[in-house]
Amino acid sequence: MSGILDLLGSDLGKTIISGVSGQTRQSESKTGSVLTMALPILMQAMKRNAESPEGAKGLMGALSSKHDGSILDNLSGLFDGGVDKNVIDDGEKILGHVLGGKQEMITNALGQKSGVDSSAVSQILKVAAPLLMGVLGKQSREKNVNNASGIEDLLGGLLSGSSKKSEQSFLE
């Protein structure tokens, strides 16, 4: 995978968009639009967090335990009948950790840019965050990432090709 936005065009990405769309009752096109804008922002925020030794250690710990990529193994089961409350609660915690006090501002801005109500954007992000962590966990296992510089390189590689300017304006 060359970049996180390439993920959305893949079969896995289409399954994620479809599932998140069904969960949040938004059209697939609007859900895809929100995710296209949001995923690079979340990745950039994770990369910024991983630049500190504590942040990198925390992210490595999460990827080696809870977010190992296994969530991606049964997406149809995940989305069939609605996403489990534990997954949504986990997404909320991930967003709080990664975005901190900027979460509401980013959610509102994404809503304005995408034409999707900010509460629906929030739901999309809560479902997408654990999936994004799963992608990171899977990539870190496949690339045998086991240190802070490795996780920064992985995040940087997944960000390649996305517009850093827009993420920076949200995160400054």
PyMOL commands that set and color helices and strands:
alter all, ss='L'
color gray80, all
select helices_A, chain A and resi 4-9+11-24+28-50+53-64+70-79+85-114+118-142+148-159+164-171
alter helices_A, ss='H'
color red, helices_A
deselect
rebuild
show_as cartoon
